[in-house]
Every structure is written in C-alpha cells, then in structure tokens.
Amino acid sequence: MHDNKVVLITGTRKGIGKSLSEYYLQKGFIVCGCSRGEASISHQEYHHYVLDVCDEMAVVKMIRDIKKKYNRIDILLNNAGIASMNHILTTPYQSVRNIFNTN
C-alpha cells in the first residue's frame, strides 16, 4: 500500500497508459486518468476524465478537480501522444505541428 498516493496518467484508454494505470491500481494507488475517449478501465480507485490534452482549459479543469478531491497529485506520468503514419516528407505541416504540440 502506498498511503493512497494519487497518480495522474494521461493517455489511459489503451497501450502504455492503460498498462501503467492497471499497474498503479494493483499497487494500491489512486489513479486519475484521461483520454479523448471513454474509460477502458473499471476500478473503484480509477477516475477518468474525457479530454484532449491540447485543450489547456480542459486540462486546468481536470487538475483543479483532482486537487479539490485529493488535495494533491503525487505523481504525473504524461504519456498521451499522437502520431502520423505518413512519410515525414508527405505529412502536412498542420499534422506535424499538432504532433509536436501534443507530444
């Protein structure tokens, strides 16, 4: 048990973020996660926020909500990211910009 430490993980719907969430839940942490889609984790100590990490106001609102509920965030794992499957030379400028802004 980790005295109910609060961990915030971005990009928790699938992949590494989901695995990290499950790991910390198994270790006794409170996990707050976010993604652009609905939660894919069902656990009493998991709390999900649907948002885009590029939306500054949505992120601020999530952090305020977490701090109001738990008075702290002990660990932040900023895992959210996006990718383009195009060759870099054919990737539109706006896509490249979005990738850098998100990642």
C-alpha distances in whole Angstrom, upper triangle without the diagonal:
4,6,7,9,12,14,17,19,22,24,22,24,25,25,22,21,20,19,16,15,15,13,10,10,9,6,5,7,11,13,17,20,23,26,30,30,28,24,24,20,20,16,15,13,15,18,21,24,28,29,31,30,33,34,33,33,31,28,29,29,25,24,25,24,20,21,23,20,17,19,18,17,14,15,18,19,23,24,26,30,33,36,39,41,44,46,45,49,49,46,48,47,45,43,42,42,39,37,37,36,33,32
4,5,6,9,11,15,17,20,23,21,24,24,24,21,20,20,18,16,15,15,13,10,10,11,7,6,6,9,12,15,18,22,25,28,29,27,24,24,20,20,17,16,13,15,17,20,23,26,28,29,27,31,31,30,31,28,26,26,26,23,21,23,22,18,18,20,18,14,16,14,13,11,12,15,17,20,22,24,28,31,34,38,40,43,44,44,47,48,45,46,45,43,40,40,39,37,35,35,34,31,29
4,6,9,12,16,18,22,24,22,25,26,27,24,22,22,21,18,17,17,16,12,12,13,10,8,8,9,13,16,19,22,26,29,29,28,25,25,22,21,17,16,13,15,17,21,23,27,28,30,28,32,31,30,30,28,26,25,25,22,20,21,20,17,17,18,16,12,14,13,13,11,13,17,19,22,24,26,30,33,36,40,42,45,47,46,50,50,47,47,46,44,42,42,41,38,37,36,35,32,31
4,6,9,13,15,19,21,19,22,24,24,22,19,19,19,16,14,15,14,11,10,12,10,7,5,6,9,12,15,19,22,26,26,24,21,22,18,18,14,12,9,12,13,17,19,23,24,26,25,29,28,27,27,25,22,23,22,19,17,18,17,13,14,15,13,10,12,11,11,10,12,15,17,20,21,23,27,31,34,37,39,43,44,44,47,47,44,45,44,41,39,39,38,35,34,34,32,29,29
4,7,10,13,16,19,18,21,22,23,20,18,18,18,15,13,15,13,10,10,13,10,8,5,6,8,11,14,17,21,24,25,24,21,22,19,19,16,14,11,12,14,16,18,22,23,24,22,26,26,25,25,23,20,20,20,17,15,17,16,12,12,15,13,9,11,9,8,6,8,11,13,17,19,21,25,28,31,35,37,40,42,41,44,45,41,42,41,39,37,36,35,32,31,31,29,27,26
4,7,10,13,16,15,18,20,21,18,15,16,16,13,11,14,13,10,10,13,12,10,6,5,6,7,11,14,17,21,22,20,18,19,16,17,14,13,10,10,11,13,15,18,19,21,19,22,22,21,21,19,16,17,17,14,12,14,13,9,10,12,10,8,9,7,5,5,7,9,11,14,16,18,22,25,28,32,34,37,39,38,42,42,38,39,38,35,33,33,32,29,28,28,26,23,23
4,6,10,13,12,15,17,17,15,12,13,13,10,9,12,11,8,9,13,11,11,7,6,5,6,8,12,15,18,19,19,16,17,15,16,14,14,11,10,10,12,13,17,17,18,16,20,20,19,20,18,15,16,16,13,12,14,14,10,12,14,13,11,12,9,6,6,5,6,8,10,12,14,18,22,25,28,31,34,36,35,38,38,35,35,34,32,30,30,29,26,25,25,23,20,20
4,7,10,10,13,15,16,14,10,12,13,10,9,12,13,10,12,15,14,14,10,9,6,5,6,8,12,15,16,16,14,16,14,16,15,15,12,10,10,10,11,13,13,15,13,16,17,16,17,14,11,13,14,10,9,12,12,9,11,14,13,12,13,10,7,8,6,5,6,8,10,11,15,19,22,26,28,31,33,32,35,35,32,32,31,29,27,27,25,23,21,21,20,17,17
4,7,7,10,12,12,10,7,9,11,8,7,11,12,10,12,15,15,15,12,11,7,6,5,7,9,13,14,15,12,14,13,15,15,16,13,11,10,10,10,12,13,13,11,15,16,16,17,15,12,14,15,12,12,15,15,12,14,17,16,15,17,14,10,11,8,6,5,6,7,8,12,15,19,22,24,28,29,29,32,32,29,29,29,26,24,24,23,20,19,19,18,15,14
4,6,9,11,11,10,7,9,12,10,10,13,14,13,15,18,18,18,15,14,10,8,6,5,6,10,12,13,12,13,13,16,17,18,16,13,12,10,9,10,10,10,8,11,13,14,15,13,10,13,14,11,12,15,15,13,16,19,18,18,19,16,13,14,11,8,7,5,5,5,9,12,15,19,21,24,27,26,29,29,25,26,25,23,21,21,20,17,15,16,15,11,11
4,6,7,8,8,5,7,10,10,10,13,15,15,16,18,19,20,17,16,12,11,7,6,5,8,9,11,10,11,12,15,17,19,17,14,13,10,10,10,10,9,9,12,14,15,17,14,13,16,17,14,15,18,18,16,19,22,21,21,22,20,17,18,15,12,9,8,6,4,7,10,13,16,19,22,24,24,27,27,23,24,24,21,19,19,19,16,14,16,15,11,11
4,6,7,8,4,4,8,8,7,9,12,12,12,15,17,17,15,14,10,9,6,6,6,9,9,10,8,8,8,12,13,16,14,10,11,9,10,10,11,12,12,15,17,18,19,16,15,18,18,14,16,19,18,16,19,21,20,20,22,20,16,17,15,12,10,10,8,8,11,13,16,19,21,24,27,27,30,30,26,27,27,25,22,23,23,19,18,20,19,15,15
4,7,9,7,6,9,11,9,11,14,15,15,17,19,20,18,16,13,12,8,7,6,8,7,7,6,5,8,11,13,16,16,12,12,9,10,10,11,12,13,16,17,20,21,17,16,20,19,16,18,21,20,18,22,24,22,22,25,23,20,21,18,16,14,13,11,10,12,13,16,18,20,23,26,26,30,29,26,27,27,25,22,23,23,20,18,21,20,16,16
4,7,6,5,8,10,10,11,13,15,15,17,19,20,19,18,15,14,11,11,9,11,10,11,9,7,9,13,15,18,18,14,15,13,14,13,15,15,15,18,20,22,24,20,19,23,23,20,21,24,23,21,25,27,25,25,27,25,22,22,19,17,14,14,11,10,11,13,14,17,18,22,24,25,28,27,25,26,27,25,22,23,23,20,18,21,21,17,16
4,6,5,6,9,10,11,12,15,16,17,19,20,19,19,16,16,13,13,12,14,13,14,13,11,12,16,17,21,19,16,18,16,17,17,17,17,17,19,22,24,25,22,21,24,25,22,23,26,25,23,26,29,27,26,28,26,22,22,19,17,14,13,10,10,11,12,14,17,17,21,23,24,27,27,24,26,27,25,22,22,23,20,18,20,21,17,16
4,5,5,6,9,10,10,12,14,15,16,18,17,17,14,15,12,13,12,15,15,16,14,13,13,17,17,20,19,16,17,16,17,17,18,17,16,19,22,23,25,22,20,23,24,21,21,25,24,22,24,27,26,25,26,24,20,19,16,14,11,11,8,9,11,13,15,18,19,22,24,24,28,28,25,27,27,26,23,22,23,21,18,19,20,16,14
4,5,5,6,9,10,11,12,14,15,17,15,15,11,11,8,9,9,13,13,14,12,11,11,14,15,18,16,13,14,12,13,14,15,15,14,17,19,20,22,19,17,20,21,17,18,21,20,18,21,23,22,21,23,20,17,17,14,12,9,9,6,7,10,13,15,19,20,24,26,26,29,29,26,27,27,26,23,23,23,20,18,19,19,15,14
4,5,5,6,9,10,11,12,14,16,14,14,11,11,9,10,10,13,12,12,10,8,8,11,12,15,14,11,13,11,13,14,16,16,16,19,21,22,24,20,19,22,22,18,19,23,21,19,22,24,22,21,24,22,18,18,16,14,12,12,10,11,13,15,18,21,22,25,28,28,32,31,28,30,30,28,25,25,26,23,21,22,22,18,17
4,5,5,6,9,10,11,12,15,14,15,12,13,12,13,14,17,16,16,13,11,10,13,13,16,15,13,15,15,17,18,19,20,19,22,24,25,27,24,22,25,25,21,22,25,24,21,24,26,24,23,25,23,19,19,16,15,12,14,11,13,15,17,19,23,23,27,29,29,33,33,30,32,32,30,27,27,28,25,23,24,24,20,19
4,5,5,6,9,10,11,13,11,12,10,11,10,12,14,17,17,17,14,13,11,14,14,16,14,12,14,14,16,18,19,19,18,21,23,23,25,22,20,22,23,19,19,22,21,18,21,24,22,20,22,19,16,15,12,11,9,11,9,12,15,18,20,23,25,28,30,30,33,33,31,32,32,30,27,27,27,25,22,23,23,19,18
4,5,5,6,9,10,11,9,9,6,8,8,10,12,16,15,15,11,11,8,11,10,12,10,8,10,11,13,15,17,18,17,21,22,23,24,21,18,21,21,17,17,20,19,16,19,21,19,17,20,18,15,14,12,12,10,12,11,13,16,19,21,25,26,30,32,32,35,35,32,33,33,31,28,28,28,25,23,24,24,20,19
4,6,5,6,9,10,10,11,9,11,11,14,15,18,17,16,12,11,8,10,9,12,10,9,12,13,16,18,20,21,21,24,25,26,27,24,22,24,24,20,21,24,22,19,22,24,21,20,22,20,18,17,15,15,13,16,14,16,19,21,24,27,28,31,34,34,38,37,34,36,36,34,31,31,31,28,26,28,27,24,22
4,5,5,6,9,9,11,10,13,13,16,17,21,20,19,16,14,12,13,12,14,12,12,15,16,19,21,22,23,22,26,27,28,29,26,23,26,26,22,22,25,23,20,22,25,22,20,23,20,17,16,14,14,13,16,14,17,20,23,25,28,29,33,34,34,38,38,35,37,37,35,32,32,32,30,27,28,28,24,23
4,5,5,6,5,8,7,10,11,15,17,21,21,19,16,15,12,14,11,13,10,10,13,14,17,20,21,22,21,25,26,26,27,24,21,23,23,19,19,22,20,17,19,21,19,16,19,16,14,12,11,12,11,14,14,17,20,23,26,29,31,34,36,36,39,39,36,38,37,35,33,32,32,30,27,28,27,24,23
4,5,5,5,7,7,10,11,15,17,21,20,18,14,14,10,11,8,9,7,7,11,13,16,19,21,23,22,26,27,27,27,24,22,24,23,19,19,22,20,16,19,21,18,16,19,17,15,14,13,14,14,17,16,19,22,25,27,31,32,36,38,38,41,41,38,39,39,37,34,34,34,31,29,30,29,26,25
4,5,7,10,10,14,15,18,20,24,23,21,17,16,12,13,10,11,10,11,15,17,20,23,25,26,25,29,30,30,31,28,26,27,27,23,23,25,23,20,22,24,21,19,22,20,18,17,16,17,16,20,19,21,24,27,29,33,34,37,39,39,43,43,40,42,42,40,37,37,37,34,32,33,32,29,27
4,6,9,10,14,16,19,22,26,25,23,20,19,15,16,13,13,11,12,16,18,21,24,26,27,26,30,30,30,31,28,26,27,27,23,22,25,23,20,21,23,20,18,20,18,16,14,14,16,16,19,19,22,25,28,30,34,35,39,40,40,44,44,41,43,42,40,38,37,37,34,32,33,32,29,27
4,7,9,13,15,19,22,25,25,23,19,19,15,15,11,11,8,11,14,17,20,23,25,27,26,29,30,29,30,27,25,26,25,22,21,23,21,17,19,20,17,15,18,16,15,13,14,16,16,20,20,23,26,29,32,35,37,40,42,42,46,46,43,44,43,41,39,38,38,35,33,34,33,30,29
4,6,10,12,16,19,23,22,21,17,18,14,14,11,11,7,9,11,14,17,20,22,24,22,26,26,26,26,24,21,22,22,18,17,19,18,14,15,17,15,12,15,13,11,10,10,12,13,17,17,20,23,27,30,33,35,38,40,40,43,43,40,41,40,38,36,36,35,32,30,31,29,26,25
4,7,10,13,17,20,20,18,15,16,13,13,10,9,5,6,8,11,14,17,19,21,20,24,24,23,23,21,18,19,19,15,14,16,14,11,13,14,11,9,13,11,10,10,10,12,13,16,17,19,22,26,29,32,34,38,40,39,43,42,39,40,39,37,34,35,34,31,29,30,28,25,25
4,6,10,13,17,17,15,12,13,10,11,9,10,6,5,6,8,11,14,16,18,17,21,21,21,21,18,16,17,17,13,13,15,13,10,13,15,12,11,14,12,10,10,10,10,11,13,14,15,19,22,25,29,31,34,36,36,39,39,35,36,35,33,31,31,30,27,26,26,25,22,21
4,7,11,14,14,13,11,13,11,12,11,11,8,6,5,6,8,11,12,15,14,18,17,17,17,14,12,14,13,9,10,12,10,8,11,13,11,10,13,11,9,11,10,10,10,12,13,13,17,20,24,27,29,32,35,34,37,37,33,34,33,30,28,29,28,25,24,24,22,19,20
4,7,11,11,11,8,10,9,12,12,13,11,7,6,5,6,9,10,12,11,15,15,16,16,13,11,14,13,10,11,14,12,10,14,16,14,14,16,15,12,13,12,10,10,10,10,10,14,17,20,23,26,29,31,31,34,33,30,30,30,27,25,26,25,21,21,22,20,16,17
4,7,8,9,8,10,11,13,14,16,14,10,8,5,5,6,6,8,8,12,12,13,14,11,9,13,12,9,11,14,13,12,15,17,16,16,18,17,14,16,14,12,11,10,10,9,12,14,18,21,23,26,29,28,32,31,27,27,27,24,22,23,22,18,18,19,17,14,15
4,5,7,8,10,12,14,16,18,17,13,11,8,7,5,6,7,8,11,12,14,15,11,11,14,14,12,14,17,16,15,19,20,19,20,22,20,18,20,17,14,13,11,10,8,10,11,15,18,20,23,26,26,29,28,24,24,24,21,19,20,20,16,16,18,16,12,14
4,7,9,11,14,17,19,21,20,16,14,10,8,5,5,5,8,10,11,14,14,11,12,15,15,13,16,18,17,18,21,22,22,23,25,23,21,23,21,18,16,14,13,10,11,11,14,17,19,22,25,25,28,26,23,22,23,19,17,19,19,15,15,17,16,12,15
4,7,9,12,14,17,19,19,15,13,10,9,6,8,9,12,14,14,17,17,14,15,18,17,15,18,20,19,19,22,23,22,24,26,25,22,24,22,20,18,17,15,12,14,14,17,19,20,23,27,27,30,28,25,25,25,22,20,22,22,18,18,21,19,16,18
4,7,9,11,14,16,16,13,11,8,8,6,9,12,14,17,17,19,19,15,16,19,17,15,18,20,18,18,22,22,21,22,25,24,22,24,22,20,19,18,17,15,16,17,20,22,24,27,30,31,34,32,29,29,29,26,24,26,26,22,22,24,23,19,21
4,5,8,10,13,13,9,9,6,8,8,11,13,15,18,18,20,20,17,16,19,18,15,17,20,17,17,20,21,19,20,23,22,20,22,20,18,17,17,15,14,17,18,21,23,25,28,31,32,35,33,30,31,31,28,26,27,27,23,23,25,24,20,21
4,7,10,13,14,10,11,9,11,11,14,16,18,21,21,23,24,20,20,23,21,18,20,23,20,19,23,24,22,22,25,24,22,23,21,20,18,18,16,15,17,18,21,23,24,28,31,31,35,33,30,31,32,29,27,28,28,25,24,26,25,21,22
4,6,10,10,7,9,8,12,13,16,18,19,22,23,24,24,21,20,23,21,18,20,22,19,18,21,22,20,20,23,22,20,21,19,18,17,18,16,16,19,20,23,26,27,31,33,34,37,36,33,34,35,32,29,30,31,27,26,28,27,23,23
4,7,9,7,9,9,13,15,18,20,22,25,25,26,26,22,22,24,22,19,21,23,20,18,22,22,19,20,23,22,21,22,21,20,19,21,19,19,22,24,27,30,31,34,37,38,41,40,37,38,38,35,33,34,34,30,29,31,30,26,27
4,5,5,8,10,14,16,19,22,23,26,26,27,27,23,22,24,22,19,20,22,19,17,20,20,17,17,21,20,19,19,19,19,19,21,20,21,24,26,29,32,33,37,39,40,43,42,39,40,40,37,35,36,36,32,31,32,31,28,28
4,6,8,11,15,17,21,23,24,28,27,27,27,23,22,24,22,18,19,21,17,15,18,18,15,15,19,19,18,19,19,20,20,22,22,23,26,28,31,35,36,40,42,42,46,45,42,42,42,39,37,38,37,34,33,34,33,29,30
4,7,10,13,17,19,22,22,26,25,25,25,22,20,21,20,16,17,18,15,13,15,16,12,12,16,15,14,15,15,16,17,19,19,20,24,27,30,33,35,38,41,41,44,44,40,41,41,38,36,36,35,32,31,32,30,27,27
4,7,10,13,16,18,18,22,22,22,22,19,17,19,18,14,15,17,14,12,15,16,13,13,16,16,14,15,14,15,15,17,16,17,21,23,26,30,31,35,37,37,41,40,37,37,37,34,32,33,32,29,28,29,27,24,24
4,7,10,13,16,16,20,19,19,19,15,14,16,14,11,12,14,11,9,13,13,11,12,15,14,13,15,15,14,15,16,16,16,20,22,26,29,31,34,37,37,40,39,35,36,35,32,30,31,30,27,26,27,25,22,23
4,7,10,13,13,17,16,17,17,13,12,15,13,10,12,14,11,11,14,15,13,14,17,16,15,17,16,15,14,15,15,14,17,19,23,26,28,31,34,33,37,36,32,32,32,29,27,28,27,24,23,25,23,19,20
4,6,9,11,14,13,14,13,9,9,12,10,7,10,12,10,10,14,15,14,15,17,17,15,18,17,15,15,14,14,13,16,18,21,24,27,30,32,32,35,34,30,30,29,26,25,26,25,21,21,23,20,17,19
4,7,10,12,11,13,13,9,10,13,11,9,13,15,13,14,17,18,17,19,21,20,18,21,19,17,17,15,15,12,15,16,19,22,24,27,30,30,33,31,28,27,27,24,22,24,23,19,19,21,19,16,18
4,6,9,7,10,10,6,7,11,10,9,12,14,13,14,17,18,18,20,21,20,18,21,19,16,16,14,14,11,13,14,18,20,23,25,28,27,30,29,25,24,24,20,19,21,19,16,17,18,15,13,15
4,5,5,9,10,7,8,11,12,11,13,16,16,16,19,21,21,22,23,22,19,22,20,16,15,13,13,9,10,11,14,17,20,22,25,24,27,25,22,21,20,17,16,17,16,12,13,14,12,9,12
4,5,7,9,8,6,10,11,10,12,15,15,15,17,20,20,21,21,19,17,19,17,13,13,10,10,7,9,11,14,17,20,22,25,23,26,26,22,21,20,17,16,16,15,11,12,12,10,7,10
4,6,9,9,8,11,13,13,14,17,18,18,20,22,23,24,24,22,20,22,20,16,16,12,13,10,10,11,14,16,20,21,23,22,24,24,20,19,17,14,13,14,12,9,10,11,7,6,9
4,6,5,6,9,10,11,13,14,16,17,19,20,21,23,23,21,20,22,21,18,18,15,16,13,13,14,17,20,23,24,27,25,28,27,23,21,20,16,16,17,15,12,14,14,11,10,13
4,5,5,6,9,10,11,12,14,15,16,18,20,21,21,19,18,21,19,16,17,14,16,14,15,16,20,22,26,27,29,27,30,29,25,24,22,19,19,19,16,14,16,15,12,11,14
4,5,5,6,9,10,10,12,14,15,16,18,20,19,19,18,21,21,18,19,17,19,17,18,19,23,25,29,30,32,31,33,32,28,27,25,21,22,23,20,17,19,19,15,15,18
4,5,5,6,9,10,11,12,14,15,17,18,19,18,17,20,19,16,17,15,17,14,16,18,21,24,27,29,31,30,33,32,28,26,25,22,21,23,20,17,19,19,16,14,17
4,5,5,6,9,10,11,12,14,15,16,16,15,14,17,16,13,14,12,14,12,15,17,20,23,27,29,31,29,32,31,28,27,25,22,21,22,20,17,18,18,14,13,15
4,5,5,6,9,10,11,12,14,15,15,14,13,17,16,14,16,14,17,16,18,20,24,27,30,32,34,32,35,34,31,29,28,25,24,25,22,20,21,20,17,16,18
4,6,5,6,9,10,10,12,14,14,14,14,18,18,16,18,16,19,17,20,22,26,28,31,34,36,34,37,36,33,31,30,26,26,27,24,22,23,23,19,18,20
4,5,5,6,9,10,11,12,13,12,11,15,15,13,15,14,16,15,18,20,24,27,30,32,35,33,36,36,32,31,30,27,26,27,24,21,22,22,19,17,19
4,5,5,6,8,10,10,10,9,8,12,12,11,13,13,16,15,19,21,25,28,31,34,36,34,37,37,33,32,31,28,27,27,25,22,23,22,19,18,19
4,5,5,6,9,10,9,10,10,14,15,14,17,17,20,19,22,25,29,32,35,37,39,38,40,40,36,35,34,30,30,30,28,25,26,25,22,21,22
4,5,5,6,9,9,10,11,15,16,15,17,18,20,19,23,25,29,32,35,37,40,38,41,41,37,36,35,32,31,32,29,26,27,27,24,22,24
4,5,5,6,7,7,7,11,12,12,15,15,18,18,21,24,28,31,34,37,39,38,41,41,37,36,35,32,31,31,29,27,27,27,24,22,23
4,5,5,4,5,7,10,13,13,16,17,20,20,24,27,31,34,37,39,41,40,43,43,39,38,37,34,33,33,31,28,29,28,25,23,24
4,6,5,8,10,14,16,16,20,20,23,23,26,29,33,36,39,42,44,43,46,45,41,41,39,36,35,36,33,31,31,31,28,26,27
4,6,8,10,13,15,16,19,20,22,23,26,29,33,36,39,42,44,43,46,46,42,41,40,37,36,37,35,32,32,32,29,27,28
4,5,8,10,13,14,17,19,21,22,26,29,33,36,39,42,44,43,46,46,42,42,41,38,36,37,35,32,32,31,29,27,27
4,7,10,13,14,18,19,22,23,27,30,34,37,40,43,45,43,46,46,43,42,41,38,37,37,35,32,32,31,29,27,27
4,6,9,11,14,16,19,21,24,28,31,35,37,40,42,40,44,44,40,40,38,36,35,34,32,30,29,29,26,24,24
4,6,7,11,13,16,17,21,24,28,31,34,37,38,37,40,40,37,37,35,33,32,31,29,27,26,25,23,21,21
4,7,10,13,16,18,22,25,28,32,35,37,39,37,41,41,38,38,37,35,33,32,31,29,27,26,25,23,22
4,7,10,12,15,18,22,25,29,31,34,35,34,37,38,35,35,34,32,30,29,28,26,24,23,22,20,19
4,6,9,12,15,18,22,25,28,30,32,30,34,34,31,31,30,28,26,25,24,22,20,20,18,16,15
4,6,9,12,16,18,22,25,27,29,28,31,32,28,29,28,26,24,23,22,20,18,18,17,14,13
4,6,9,12,16,19,22,24,26,24,28,28,25,26,24,23,20,20,19,16,15,14,13,10,9
4,6,10,13,17,19,22,23,22,26,26,23,24,23,22,19,18,18,16,13,14,14,10,9
4,7,11,14,17,20,22,21,24,24,20,21,21,19,16,16,16,13,11,12,11,8,7
4,7,11,13,16,18,17,20,20,17,18,17,16,13,13,13,10,8,9,9,6,5
4,7,10,13,15,14,18,17,14,15,15,13,10,10,11,8,6,9,10,7,7
4,6,9,11,11,14,14,11,13,13,12,9,9,11,9,6,9,11,9,9
4,5,8,8,12,10,8,10,11,11,7,8,11,10,8,11,13,12,12
4,7,9,11,10,9,12,14,14,11,11,14,13,11,14,17,16,15
4,6,8,6,6,9,12,13,10,10,14,14,12,15,18,17,17
4,5,5,6,10,12,14,12,11,15,16,14,16,19,19,18
4,5,5,9,10,12,10,8,12,13,12,13,16,17,16
4,6,8,10,13,12,10,14,16,15,16,19,20,19
4,6,9,12,10,10,14,15,14,16,19,20,20
4,6,8,7,7,10,11,11,13,15,16,16
4,6,5,7,9,10,11,13,14,16,17
4,5,5,6,9,10,11,12,14,15
4,5,5,6,9,10,10,12,14
4,5,5,6,9,10,11,12
4,5,5,6,9,10,11
4,5,5,6,9,10
4,6,5,6,8
4,6,5,6
4,5,5
4,6
4
